[in-house]
Amino acid sequence: MSRARLAALLVAATITAPALAAKCSPFDFMVSDTSAHEKYGILVVVAKVTNHGALACGVEVSASSYDKSGSLIDTNNAWPASIRNIEPGSSVNFTIHLQAHRRAARFDVLPNDAREWRTR
């Protein structure tokens, strides 16, 4: 490989690497403090999501309930901060609803998607 080609690749990598690193990811978020209770046939799931990334971003979470054998009963998605970004190191408390079912043995809440909301 010629020196000119190698230099061009190094310049391209230097320019694109920060752009690739500066993206929102659901892996930057962690859901904690989850609890659930039944109310009027609805499983009310309460949790907290924290942004551990370097950018202010919004996150979509997915809540799912399962029976004893691990079969999916219900799932629901929500954006806990709506169309607002969650600052790095900050948390948002949220509630999400699932269908309550007597077969439900467990539930989980996981980050599903992330994006940077831009204001005009």
C-alpha positions as CSV (number, residue, x, y, z in Angstrom):
1,M,0.0,0.0,0.0
2,S,1.4,3.4,-0.9
3,R,2.1,6.0,1.6
4,A,-0.4,8.4,0.1
5,R,-3.1,5.7,0.3
6,L,-2.2,4.9,3.9
7,A,-2.2,8.6,4.9
8,A,-5.7,9.0,3.3
9,L,-7.0,6.1,5.2
10,L,-5.6,7.4,8.5
11,V,-7.2,10.9,7.8
12,A,-10.5,9.3,7.0
13,A,-10.4,7.1,10.2
14,T,-9.5,10.2,12.3
15,I,-12.4,12.2,10.9
16,T,-15.1,9.4,11.0
17,A,-14.1,7.8,14.4
18,P,-15.5,10.7,16.6
19,A,-18.7,10.8,14.5
20,L,-19.2,7.0,15.0
21,A,-18.5,7.3,18.7
22,A,-21.0,10.2,19.1
23,K,-24.2,8.1,18.7
24,C,-26.9,7.3,21.1
25,S,-27.3,3.6,22.0
26,P,-29.7,1.7,24.2
27,F,-26.6,0.1,25.8
28,D,-25.9,3.5,27.4
29,F,-29.0,3.1,29.6
30,M,-29.7,0.9,32.6
31,V,-33.1,0.2,34.0
32,S,-33.3,-0.2,37.8
33,D,-35.6,-0.1,40.8
34,T,-38.3,-2.1,39.0
35,S,-41.5,-3.1,40.8
36,A,-45.0,-4.1,39.7
37,H,-48.4,-4.3,41.1
38,E,-51.8,-5.2,39.7
39,K,-54.6,-2.6,39.5
40,Y,-57.9,-3.2,37.7
41,G,-56.5,-6.0,35.5
42,I,-53.4,-4.0,34.6
43,L,-49.9,-4.9,35.6
44,V,-48.4,-1.5,36.5
45,V,-44.6,-1.6,36.2
46,V,-42.7,1.2,37.9
47,A,-38.9,1.7,37.2
48,K,-36.1,4.1,36.7
49,V,-33.8,4.5,33.7
50,T,-30.4,6.1,33.9
51,N,-28.2,7.4,31.1
52,H,-24.7,6.1,31.6
53,G,-23.6,7.4,28.1
54,A,-21.6,10.5,27.1
55,L,-24.5,12.1,25.2
56,A,-27.9,13.5,26.2
57,C,-30.4,11.0,24.5
58,G,-33.9,9.7,24.7
59,V,-34.5,6.0,25.3
60,E,-37.3,3.6,24.5
61,V,-37.9,0.8,26.9
62,S,-39.7,-2.5,26.4
63,A,-41.6,-4.2,29.3
64,S,-42.6,-7.8,28.9
65,S,-44.3,-10.4,31.1
66,Y,-43.8,-14.2,30.9
67,D,-45.4,-17.3,32.3
68,K,-43.5,-20.0,34.3
69,S,-42.3,-21.7,31.1
70,G,-40.8,-18.4,29.8
71,S,-43.5,-17.9,27.1
72,L,-44.3,-14.3,26.4
73,I,-47.7,-13.1,27.7
74,D,-47.6,-9.3,26.9
75,T,-45.2,-6.6,25.9
76,N,-45.3,-2.8,25.7
77,N,-42.9,-0.1,24.7
78,A,-42.6,3.5,25.9
79,W,-40.3,6.5,25.8
80,P,-40.0,7.4,29.5
81,A,-38.8,11.0,28.9
82,S,-41.2,11.4,25.9
83,I,-39.3,13.5,23.3
84,R,-36.8,15.0,25.8
85,N,-33.2,13.9,26.1
86,I,-31.9,12.4,29.4
87,E,-28.7,14.1,30.3
88,P,-25.6,11.9,31.0
89,G,-25.7,10.7,34.6
90,S,-29.4,11.6,35.0
91,S,-32.4,9.3,35.6
92,V,-36.0,9.3,34.8
93,N,-38.7,7.5,36.8
94,F,-41.5,6.0,34.7
95,T,-44.6,3.7,34.7
96,I,-45.5,1.3,31.9
97,H,-48.6,-1.0,31.7
98,L,-48.9,-4.6,30.8
99,Q,-51.9,-6.9,30.7
100,A,-52.2,-8.6,34.1
101,H,-52.6,-12.3,33.8
102,R,-52.8,-15.0,36.4
103,R,-50.1,-17.0,34.5
104,A,-47.6,-14.2,34.7
105,A,-44.6,-15.4,36.7
106,R,-42.0,-12.7,35.9
107,F,-41.5,-9.5,34.0
108,D,-38.6,-7.5,32.6
109,V,-37.9,-4.0,31.4
110,L,-35.0,-3.4,29.0
111,P,-33.7,-0.4,26.9
112,N,-34.9,-1.0,23.4
113,D,-33.8,2.0,21.3
114,A,-32.1,5.3,21.8
115,R,-32.0,8.6,19.8
116,E,-31.0,12.2,20.2
117,W,-34.0,14.5,20.2
118,R,-33.1,17.8,18.5
119,T,-34.9,21.0,19.2
120,R,-35.4,23.5,16.4
